[in-house]
Each structure stands twice: as C-alpha cells, then as structure tokens.
C-alpha cells in the first residue's frame, strides 16, 4: 500500500537531502517527479498481480513503486551501491519487490529472473541504452514485453520505418527482434534534475522465434556496411566492399542495385545477409552501437 508518493517533487527532494545523494551524471541519474508519467509507464507494461517484472536502474524507487502497486513481482537491478540503503527505506512496505545489486550488462538476467517469462519496464540510463537493449534482445530471454524510457532521439531511431530520416542500422536490428512502438514523449520538466533533452517511452513486442534472424552476426556486419554509406546505392556499396556475393544477392532477391539502404525493410536485409560468407558468423565480430 502506498504511504508516500515517490514521484512527488517534495518527497524526492527530502530523500535526496536525507541520504545526501549526489546525482551521478556518469550513471545518467535523473529522477522522475511527475506522477502521471510514472503511472503511464507502468500502465504501458500491461502487468498485473504476480507477474514477474525486471526493472533496470530503479534510482530511489519511483517507478518501482508504481510497478509494485500493480501487485507484480518486481526485481530491480541497481548498479549504484549508494542507492541501496535508499531503496531499502523507500520500498520497505513492499514485500513484492526484490532489489539486486549489480550491473545489468554483466549479470545473468535469466538466472536473476528465475528462468521464467518476464516483462521489462525501466527508465534506462541514457548513456548505455543501446547496449542494454541489445543484450535483452540477443540473449533470447523469455521476455513477454519491454517498456522503457529512452532519449527521444534514440527512441525515434528505434521505431523509425524505412524511408524515415531516423531509420538506420539500429532500427533494422531492433525491428528484426521486436515490434517497437513510440508510446509518448516526456519533457525535461518531468525529471529532477531536468535533462537537456526530451525523452520517449517505447514498448517492444518480441517477435516469434521463427521470425528472428537466422544469422545475427552476418546481419550486423551487413548493416554496418550499408549504413556507413547510407546515401550511396546498394550496388556501389557492395562493389566497394569487395563482396560479390551481395551483388549476386541483389539479382536473386529482386532488389534494384540503385536502391539506398534506407529504402529496405528488415526482411530485405535478412534475405541479403543469407548470401554473406559463413566466416562472418563469428561471435567476435564488432556489433552495432
């Protein structure tokens, strides 16, 4: 039962003062102070009593509280050890919340979530948004739904359709694993301290296993080749890259060599990736950033 609203600006100021907190810019710490925004994020997660939920970077527990109020079983992973005693206090009335101290990029997420299907809902640290999303998608975790707040510009890239100015390698990669949707935009005034940019809340519906990339490393390599020269035509890009296999692939897939990368959809890129040499299926290949 909620006794104190952790999205109330006065409460946030009190918690910050009581625990002597200093916002860690390196960790991208900006605390939500708009009740309506917090509730809208939790609502977008579509969770209920007993549903397992993973939150990344709970801060002082503002979104955690809203998630806990739904009755969901919340696991919140926090990297900053200075916030652990804060969370112990702010969430002390919720027996359906478990705080785990760790780095989300290093921990075994499936083990932390007890090898059961779960939902992700988080206000992601903006400086590591892409690595976190990549890990969630690439590890084939039993995720039912993802709802995250990210920098607006990144959100536009993630959800962009072919032909859109924001469309790029990251768009194709994420859309090869999920159906992203930009739910709503959040202004700087919803945070303390206010960031210098707008934010956006996105939802992601995971695609079925049969729709996922058959050769993810080859797809990643192809996307880097293409979008490093996004204004060039595909035929010229593949010729300069010394990949005759892809020039042949254009003919076999019926894609015109004068098309630009931004005109292709995720299925087009996956069809082209199938023609790349097997040595590009090396897990050590550099990934998208």
N, C-alpha and C positions, 0 to 999 in steps of 0.2 A: 504494500500500500504506500503510495507516495506521500511523504510527510513534508518534504522540501522540494521545490521545483528547481532542478539543477540548471535549467535554461534561463532562469530569472537573472538578469544582469546584476542585481544587488547580491544575490547568492553567489554568483561567480566571483564577484569582487571580494566577498567575505572569505570564500575558500582560498582564493589566491593570497590574500593577506594573512589568513590564519596559518597557512602552511609555508609562507614565504616563498611562493612559487615565482620563478622567472621563466617567461616564455622562451623556449628553446627554438630559435629560428632554424637551427640546423635540422631539427626534427619536425619542422613545419607545424608548430603548435599554435593553433588559433581555435579558441573555444566557442561553441555555438551559444548564442544568447537570445535566440528567437524561438519561443515555444511552438509556434505554428510550423516553423520549418522542421524542427525536430520531430514533431508528430507526423508531418507529411512524409519524411524519410522512413520512419517506422511503418507507416501505413503502406508505403510502396513495397516494403519487404513481403507483405502478404503472409504474415506469420500468425500463429495462434498458440494456444495452451500446449506446452510441452515440446514445441518444435525446436530442434537444435539450431542455434544461430551462432555464427562466428563474427565477432566484431574486431576490427583491427585499429589499434590506436585509440582507446577509449578516452584518453585525456583525464578529465575529472569525473567522467561518468555521465555526461549529459545525455547522449544518445543511448548509452547503456540503460539508463533509467527508463527511457521510453520503450525500449525493446523489452525490458523486464516487465513493464506494466502490462504487456500483452499476454504474459504467462509463459512466454517462450523460455527455453533453457539456454541461457546466454553464456558463451565463452568469449571473454575479452582478452586479447593478446596485447600487452603493453611493453614497450621497449624501455621507456624511461623509468629507472628504479626510484626516482624522486616522486613519482606519481603513485606508487604502490600504496603507501600509507594513506594517501588522499582517497584512493578508491576504496580502501578498507573502511574508511569512515563514511564516505558519501553513499556507498551501496550496502551499508551494514544491515539494512532492513530487508534485503532481497536474498532469499535462500535459493533462488533460481539463477544466480549469477556466479560465475567462476572466473577469477582473474588469473591469467597465466603470464608470468614474466618471461619475455623472450622476443627474439627478432623474427618477425613473420617470414622473412626471406630465408631463414635458416632452420626453423623448426619443422618437424614432420606434422603437417597440418592434419592429415588423415588420422594419425595416431592421437593427436590432441582432441579431435572430434569423435574419438571412439569408433572410427571406421563405420560411421552411419551417415546417411544423406543429411545435408545441412544447407542452410541459407547463409549467405554472406551479406552483412549490412554494416557499412562503415563510412566515416568521414576520413578518407585516406590522406596520409601525409603527401602533399603535392610533389615533394622532391623525389619520391620513389613510387609514384602512381603506376607508371608503366611496368617496372619490374614486378610489382605485386600482382597486377592483372595478368601478366604473362605467366607467373607461377601458378596462379589459380586455374588458368586455362590449360596449360601444357601438362600438368601433372595428372590429368584425367581424374580429378577428385569427384566424389559423388555429390556435386553441388546442384541444388534444385533451382536456385535463383540468386542473382547477385544484384545488390543495390548499393551504389557508392556515390559519394560526393567527390568531385574532382575539380581541378581548374577548368573554367568554361572552355577555354581554347582546346584543351586536351579532350574534353567531352565532345566537342564538335568534331574533332578528328576521329574519335572512336565511332561515332554514329553516322558519319558522312556517307552519302551514297555516291556511286560512280558519277563523274562529271561535276561534282561539287568541289569548290575551291579548297575545302578542308580534307578532301579524300586523299589518302596516301597509303603507304605500306602498313602503318599501324591499323588503319581502317580495315584493310583487307584481312589482316591477320586475325584481328578480334572477331570479325564477322565470319571467319572460317570456323569459329568455335561457338559463337553465340549470335543471338538476335539482339543487338543493342537498341535502346530507346532513350532519348533525352527526355526526362520527365519534367523538369523545371529548372529555372535559373535562380540562383541565390546571390544577392548583392553583398558587398563587403560589410554593410551595417549589421548583418546577422551574426558577426563574429566579434570576439574580443581576444587580442587586438584585431582590428579590421585589416584584412589582407589588401594588397594593392590591385587585385584582380577580382572579377566576378567568378562565381563557382557554378557548377551544374550538377544536378543529381541524375544519374543514369541507372537504368535497370538492364540486366542481361539475362536472356533466357537461353540456357545451354542447348546446343543442337544435339540430336540423337547421335550415338556412336557411329552409325553408318555414314553420316554426313561429314565427319571430321576429316582433316587432311590425311591422306594415306602416307605422304612423305613430308612431314613438317619441316625438316631441315632443308630439303630441296626447295620447298615453298618459300622459306625465309630467305634463302640465297637468291631466288628469282625476284622476290620483292625488292631486295636491296639493289640488284642490278637495274631493275626497271625504274624505280622511283628516285634513284640518284640522278636520272636524266628524264624526269617526268614530262618535260616539254618536247622531248625527241620522239620520233616514230619508232615503233617496236622493231621493225626490220633493221633499221640502222643501229639501234641499241644492241641487238643480238649479234650483229655482224662485228661491231667494235669490241664486244665482249669475247669474241672468238668462240662462240657457241653455235656451230652449225645445226646442232640438234634442235635448237629453238627456232631457227629459221625454217627447218622442216616442219616443226610443230605448228607453226602458223598456217602452213598449207593444209596440214592434215586436220586441223581443228576448224578451218574455215574462217580464221581471223585475218583481217586485212593487215598487211605489213605497214600501212600508213597510219594505223591507229596509234594513239598515245596511251600510256599506261593508265591514266586516269579515266579512260573510257571503258576499261574492263571490269567485270564483276569478279567476285571471289571464285565462282565456279570456273570462269575462264582461266584464272591464274592456276587453279589446281590442275586443270587439264594440261596446261603448258608445263607445269612442274613435273608431270609424269614423264616428260621427254628428257629431263636432265640426267646426266650420267650418274650411276649409283654411288660414285665416290663423294658426291655432295650430300649423301645421307649420313654425314659424320656429325655425331653429337657435339663435337668440339668446334663446329663452325660458329662464327660470331653471329649472335642473334640481333634482332631488331631492338632499337632503343627508343 
